[in-house]
């Protein structure tokens, strides 16, 4: 095959992204992040950061919902006034509410959090989910450098500071990919547990059906039902009613820009940022979702190797929903690890490493660029991630990749 003529042929391994740079640069980023976070903490007073937000600010929603659930009022988590009352009692001085929009399945996950004082609970939650995340990513790309690259990933920094659930989502998704071929029942269980974020699971049933992964599909379906039943027994039916009634609230909050569009990397928010009205933006988002779903289905029907197929699925997952946020970009670590390890073992395609580097930086630059230019580069980055995943899947399908080169 003529490498210079075919973008689906492995390129010669003479590249600026050397092993030494992959060793040194992530450590520099990590050191900067640690110093930045430490300085931010030192500038904080009474658990309020310099911007007036509580330390681990999104985590306060999880902790306060847990407090209400443990107090026998789980459905009150959807009541902004009651939730804000708990948040103010937890971090006096907080001046705006952080709202709860999750289903009772996630209330079950967060139920024990308020058994521990807020700041310790935040550190335990962030640290344990970070550990799970790093271990899974290190399994997907089993190189000593992977741990450093994962720890220094800007998405890691953002998710840790916010106390969000991106680590847990990525660990479950990545764990399911690891187990899919040899332990499909466990893969299905992990997928079923992902149902706590239903908008990020829209493509999974389609992929499993097209890939004839029936054991994993059935296991995921059973786990999802059991998860919901256990949550209902523990939390009650009132929370399901409140969750359903809250869906229009979430839509309204997003449509009115009460959640910053600069931190939401979807096509919908990209179009709203440049002035398009609500309905055309939703129509465009729907058309994109259909196109991505078709592409995912075709890849999984072709039965390409799991790393490439899973990279298409995970990157496509972030494209189909209009409601992704900056902390959800932590999930990008999964397709990045899959494609990087596949490229290392089977040969790189032209431009892959450049795109992966840009995607790695994406959570850091997305919001600042959008604030200054009104261009949502987060969405453009997701498109690029999906494109290189599709291209690698195509390379496998046409036989351009085979035996490991290293």
C-alpha positions in Angstrom: 0.0 0.0 0.0 1.3 3.4 -0.8 1.3 5.3 2.5 1.6 8.7 0.9 -1.5 8.2 -1.2 -3.8 6.5 1.3 -5.0 8.1 4.5 -6.2 4.6 5.6 -2.7 3.2 5.5 -0.5 3.3 8.5 2.0 6.1 8.3 5.8 5.9 9.0 6.6 6.3 12.7 8.6 9.5 12.5 6.6 12.0 14.5 7.0 15.0 16.8 4.9 13.3 19.5 7.8 11.2 20.9 7.9 8.9 23.9 9.9 11.5 25.8 7.4 14.2 25.2 4.5 11.9 26.2 6.5 11.3 29.4 7.4 14.9 30.3 4.5 17.0 29.1 1.7 15.3 31.1 3.8 15.7 34.3 4.1 19.5 33.6 0.4 19.8 33.0 -0.3 17.8 36.2 2.0 20.0 38.2 0.4 23.1 36.9 -3.1 21.7 37.7 -2.1 20.7 41.2 -0.6 24.2 41.9 -3.6 25.9 40.4 -6.1 23.8 42.5 -4.0 24.3 45.7 -3.9 28.1 45.1 -7.6 28.1 44.5 -8.2 26.2 47.8 -5.9 28.6 49.7 -7.9 31.6 48.3 -11.2 30.0 49.4 -12.8 31.0 52.7 -15.5 29.2 54.7 -15.8 26.5 52.0 -16.5 29.2 49.3 -14.1 29.6 46.4 -13.1 33.1 45.1 -16.1 33.0 42.8 -18.5 32.5 45.7 -19.1 28.8 44.8 -18.8 26.0 47.3 -15.7 23.9 47.0 -16.6 21.0 44.8 -19.5 23.1 43.7 -21.6 20.5 41.8 -21.0 18.0 44.5 -23.1 20.0 46.9 -26.1 19.0 44.8 -25.3 15.3 45.3 -24.6 15.7 49.0 -27.7 17.8 49.7 -29.9 15.3 47.8 -28.4 12.6 50.0 -29.2 14.6 53.1 -32.9 14.9 52.0 -33.1 11.2 51.1 -31.6 10.2 54.4 -34.1 12.5 56.1 -37.0 10.8 54.5 -37.7 13.4 51.7 -36.0 12.1 48.6 -38.5 13.8 46.2 -37.6 17.1 47.8 -34.3 17.0 45.9 -36.4 18.3 42.9 -37.8 21.1 45.0 -35.4 24.0 44.3 -36.3 25.9 47.5 -35.9 22.8 49.8 -32.7 21.8 48.2 -31.3 25.3 48.4 -32.1 25.4 52.1 -30.0 22.3 52.7 -27.2 23.7 50.5 -27.2 27.0 52.5 -27.1 25.1 55.8 -24.1 23.1 54.5 -22.1 26.0 53.1 -23.4 29.3 54.6 -22.8 32.2 52.2 -23.8 30.3 49.1 -26.0 32.8 47.1 -27.5 30.6 44.3 -29.0 27.1 44.2 -27.4 24.1 42.5 -30.3 22.1 41.2 -30.9 18.3 41.1 -32.0 16.8 37.8 -31.0 13.1 38.1 -33.2 10.0 38.2 -33.8 8.0 41.4 -31.1 5.5 40.3 -28.5 8.2 40.8 -30.1 9.1 44.1 -29.5 5.5 45.1 -25.8 5.9 44.2 -25.5 9.2 46.1 -27.6 8.0 49.1 -24.7 7.4 51.5 -22.8 10.7 50.8 -24.4 12.7 53.6 -23.3 10.2 56.2 -20.0 12.0 56.1 -19.5 15.7 56.5 -19.5 17.6 53.3 -15.9 18.4 52.6 -14.7 14.9 53.6 -17.5 13.3 51.5 -16.5 15.4 48.5 -12.8 14.3 48.8 -13.8 10.7 49.2 -16.2 10.8 46.3 -13.8 12.6 44.0 -10.8 10.4 45.0 -12.5 7.0 44.7 -14.2 7.7 41.4 -10.9 9.2 40.1 -9.2 6.0 41.1 -11.7 3.8 39.2 -11.4 6.1 36.2 -7.6 6.0 36.1 -7.5 2.2 36.6 -9.9 1.6 33.7 -8.1 4.0 31.3 -4.8 2.3 32.2 -6.4 -1.0 31.3 -7.6 0.3 27.9 -4.1 1.5 27.1 -1.8 -0.5 29.2 1.3 1.7 29.1 3.1 3.2 32.1 2.5 6.6 30.5 -1.2 6.2 30.4 -1.7 6.9 34.1 0.2 10.2 33.9 -1.7 11.2 30.7 -5.1 10.4 32.3 -4.2 12.3 35.5 -3.1 15.3 33.6 -6.0 15.3 31.2 -7.8 18.7 31.6 -11.1 16.8 31.8 -9.8 15.1 34.9 -9.0 18.4 36.5 -12.4 19.9 35.7 -14.4 17.0 36.9 -12.4 16.7 40.1 -12.8 20.4 41.0 -16.6 20.2 40.3 -17.0 17.0 42.2 -19.0 15.7 39.3 -19.8 12.1 38.1 -17.7 12.1 34.9 -15.1 9.7 36.4 -17.9 7.2 37.3 -19.5 7.5 33.9 -16.1 6.9 32.1 -15.2 4.1 34.4 -18.4 2.3 33.7 -18.3 2.8 30.0 -14.7 1.9 29.7 -15.1 -1.1 32.0 -17.9 -2.3 29.8 -15.7 -2.1 26.7 -12.9 -4.1 28.5 -15.4 -6.8 29.5 -17.5 -7.0 26.3 -15.7 -9.8 24.5 -14.7 -12.1 27.3 -17.1 -11.2 30.1 -20.3 -10.0 28.4 -22.5 -10.5 31.4 -20.3 -8.2 33.5 -20.2 -5.7 30.6 -24.0 -5.7 30.5 -24.1 -5.0 34.3 -21.8 -2.0 33.9 -23.9 -0.8 31.0 -27.0 -1.2 33.0 -25.5 0.9 35.8 -24.9 3.7 33.3 -28.7 4.1 33.2 -28.3 6.8 35.9 -27.4 9.1 33.0 -30.0 7.9 30.4 -29.2 10.6 27.8 -25.7 9.1 27.5 -27.0 5.6 26.8 -29.1 6.3 23.7 -26.8 4.5 21.3 -25.8 1.6 23.4 -28.8 -0.7 22.7 -28.4 0.0 19.0 -24.7 -0.9 19.0 -25.2 -4.1 21.0 -28.1 -5.3 18.7 -26.1 -4.5 15.5 -23.0 -6.2 17.0 -25.1 -9.2 18.0 -23.9 -8.9 21.5 -27.0 -10.6 22.9 -25.6 -11.7 26.2 -24.4 -8.2 27.0 -27.7 -6.7 25.8 -29.9 -9.0 28.0 -27.6 -8.4 30.9 -27.8 -4.7 30.5 -31.6 -4.7 30.2 -32.0 -6.9 33.3 -29.5 -4.7 35.3 -31.3 -1.6 34.2 -34.7 -2.9 35.5 -33.2 -4.2 38.7 -31.4 -0.9 39.3 -34.6 1.0 38.8 -36.5 -1.4 41.1 -33.9 -1.2 43.9 -33.9 2.6 43.6 -37.7 2.6 43.8 -37.6 0.5 46.9 -35.0 2.6 48.6 -36.1 6.1 47.3 -39.8 5.7 46.6 -42.1 6.3 43.7 -42.5 10.0 44.4 -39.0 10.7 43.1 -39.8 9.1 39.8 -42.8 11.3 39.5 -40.7 14.3 40.4 -38.0 13.3 38.0 -40.5 13.1 35.1 -42.0 16.4 36.0 -38.5 17.9 36.1 -37.7 17.1 32.5 -39.5 20.2 31.1 -37.6 22.3 33.7 -34.3 21.0 32.5 -35.2 21.8 28.9 -36.3 25.3 29.8 -33.1 25.9 31.8 -30.9 24.9 28.9 -33.0 26.7 26.2 -32.9 30.0 28.2 -29.1 29.7 28.7 -29.4 29.5 32.5 -26.8 26.8 32.2 -23.8 28.4 30.2 -23.8 27.3 26.6 -20.1 28.0 26.5 -19.7 24.9 28.7 -22.0 22.7 26.7 -20.3 21.0 23.6 -23.4 20.1 21.6 -24.5 21.1 18.2 -27.6 22.6 19.7 -25.7 25.0 22.0 -23.1 25.7 19.2 -25.9 26.9 17.0 -27.6 28.9 19.8 -24.3 30.6 20.5 -24.2 32.0 17.0 -27.7 33.3 17.2 -29.9 30.5 15.7 -33.3 30.2 17.3 -34.5 27.3 19.4 -36.4 25.1 16.9 -33.9 25.1 14.0 -31.2 24.3 16.5 -33.2 21.3 17.8 -33.9 20.1 14.2 -30.2 20.3 13.4 -29.4 18.3 16.6 -32.0 15.7 15.6 -30.6 15.3 12.1 -27.1 14.9 13.5 -28.3 12.3 16.0 -29.9 10.3 13.2 -26.7 10.5 11.1 -24.5 9.4 14.1 -26.8 6.6 14.9 -26.7 5.3 11.4 -22.9 5.4 11.4 -22.7 3.6 14.7 -25.1 0.9 13.5 -23.1 0.4 10.3 -19.8 0.1 12.2 -21.2 -2.4 14.7 -22.9 -4.4 11.9 -19.5 -4.8 10.2 -18.1 -6.4 13.4 -14.8 -4.4 13.3 -12.5 -5.0 16.3 -14.0 -3.8 19.6 -11.5 -0.9 20.3 -12.4 0.9 17.0 -16.2 0.1 17.3 -16.3 1.2 20.9 -14.4 4.4 20.1 -17.1 5.2 17.5 -19.9 4.4 20.0 -18.5 6.5 22.9 -17.6 9.5 20.8 -20.9 9.3 19.0 -22.7 9.2 22.4 -21.4 12.6 23.2 -22.6 14.0 19.8 -26.2 12.8 19.9 -27.3 14.6 23.1 -27.9 18.3 23.3 -27.4 18.2 27.1 -23.7 17.3 27.5 -21.5 19.5 29.8 -17.8 20.2 30.2 -17.4 17.5 32.9 -19.0 14.9 30.5 -15.9 15.4 28.3 -14.1 13.2 30.9 -15.7 10.4 28.9 -13.5 11.3 25.9 -10.6 9.6 27.8 -12.2 6.2 26.8 -12.1 6.7 22.9 -8.7 8.5 23.2 -7.2 5.6 25.1 -8.7 3.0 22.7 -7.5 4.8 19.6 -4.1 5.6 21.0 -3.4 2.1 22.0 -4.8 0.7 18.7 -2.6 3.2 16.8 0.5 2.2 18.9 -0.1 -1.5 18.3 -1.3 -1.5 14.7 0.1 1.6 13.1 -1.1 5.2 13.0 -3.3 6.8 10.3 -2.4 10.2 9.0 -3.3 13.0 11.3 -4.6 10.8 14.2 -2.1 11.9 16.7 -2.6 15.6 16.0 -6.4 15.2 16.5 -5.9 13.2 19.7 -3.7 15.9 21.2 -6.2 18.6 20.3 -9.0 16.5 21.8 -6.9 16.0 25.0 -6.7 19.8 25.3 -10.4 20.4 24.5 -11.9 20.6 28.0 -9.3 23.3 28.9 -9.9 25.6 25.9 -13.5 25.0 25.1 -15.2 27.5 27.4 -12.6 30.4 27.0 -12.8 30.2 23.2 -16.6 30.1 23.2 -16.7 33.1 25.6 -14.5 35.2 23.4 -15.6 34.1 19.9 -19.1 32.5 20.4 -17.7 29.5 18.6 -18.3 26.2 20.4 -15.1 24.4 19.6 -16.2 21.6 22.0 -18.7 20.5 19.4 -16.1 20.7 16.6 -13.7 18.6 18.8 -16.4 15.9 19.3 -16.9 15.8 15.5 -13.2 15.4 15.0 -13.1 12.6 17.6 -16.0 10.8 15.9 -14.4 11.2 12.5 -11.1 9.7 13.4 -12.8 6.8 15.2 -14.9 6.2 12.1 -11.8 6.3 9.9 -10.0 3.7 12.0 -13.1 1.5 12.0 -13.1 1.8 8.2 -9.4 0.9 8.0 -10.0 -2.2 10.0 -13.0 -3.1 7.8 -11.1 -2.8 4.6 -8.0 -4.7 5.9 -5.6 -1.8 6.0 -4.7 -2.7 9.6 -3.8 -6.2 10.8 -0.9 -7.5 12.9 0.7 -5.3 15.6 3.6 -3.2 14.3 5.2 -3.0 17.8 
